[in-house]
Amino acid sequence: MADKLEQAISRLQTLADKAQKEGNGMDIPDIVEAILGPDYDKELENLVSLAMESNEKGMDIEEMARGVMALHEWRTRNA
């Protein structure tokens, strides 16, 4: 899992750097795709959106990657 996490963090950092360079924020679908790849569903996107909206302190890149991966794993186990 560590390798998957490192790869996800790298892709997410690339997205964050691009967004900062362009003066934009990162959209939830782009964040999820950077972390998990293109094979995710709208329900997971909605769960990630809710989780990020409810987080009052903000998250760094690693926390985002870990959180999205944990949500994805939780859904897979409980599906």
C-alpha positions in Angstrom: 0.0 0.0 0.0 2.9 2.4 0.7 3.9 2.4 -3.0 0.2 3.1 -4.0 0.1 5.9 -1.5 3.4 7.4 -2.7 2.2 7.3 -6.3 -1.2 8.9 -5.3 0.6 11.6 -3.4 2.9 12.3 -6.4 -0.1 12.6 -8.8 -2.0 14.8 -6.3 1.0 17.0 -5.8 1.3 17.5 -9.6 -2.4 18.4 -9.7 -1.9 20.9 -6.8 1.1 22.5 -8.4 -0.8 23.0 -11.6 -3.8 24.4 -9.8 -1.6 26.8 -7.9 0.3 27.9 -11.0 -3.0 28.6 -12.7 -4.5 30.3 -9.7 -7.2 27.8 -9.3 -8.4 25.3 -6.7 -8.6 21.6 -7.2 -11.9 20.1 -8.1 -13.1 17.0 -6.2 -13.4 14.8 -9.4 -9.8 15.8 -10.3 -8.6 15.0 -6.7 -10.3 11.6 -6.7 -9.0 10.7 -10.2 -5.5 11.7 -9.3 -5.6 9.5 -6.2 -7.5 6.5 -7.5 -7.4 6.7 -11.3 -10.4 7.1 -13.6 -12.3 4.0 -12.3 -14.4 5.4 -9.5 -18.1 6.2 -9.3 -20.2 9.3 -8.5 -21.1 8.0 -5.1 -17.5 7.8 -4.0 -17.0 11.3 -5.4 -19.9 12.5 -3.3 -18.5 10.8 -0.1 -15.2 12.5 -0.7 -16.9 15.9 -1.3 -18.8 15.5 2.0 -15.7 14.5 3.9 -13.7 17.5 2.6 -16.6 19.9 3.3 -16.9 18.7 6.9 -13.2 19.1 7.6 -12.8 22.5 9.2 -9.0 22.5 9.6 -8.0 21.7 6.1 -5.8 18.9 4.8 -2.4 18.6 3.3 -1.7 16.4 0.2 -0.9 13.3 2.1 -4.0 13.5 4.3 -6.2 13.9 1.2 -4.6 10.9 -0.4 -4.9 8.7 2.7 -8.5 9.8 3.3 -9.7 9.2 -0.2 -7.9 5.8 -0.3 -9.4 4.9 3.1 -12.9 5.8 1.9 -12.5 3.8 -1.2 -11.2 0.8 0.8 -14.1 1.1 3.3 -16.7 1.2 0.4 -15.1 -1.8 -1.2 -15.1 -3.9 2.0 -18.7 -2.9 2.8 -20.2 -3.2 -0.7 
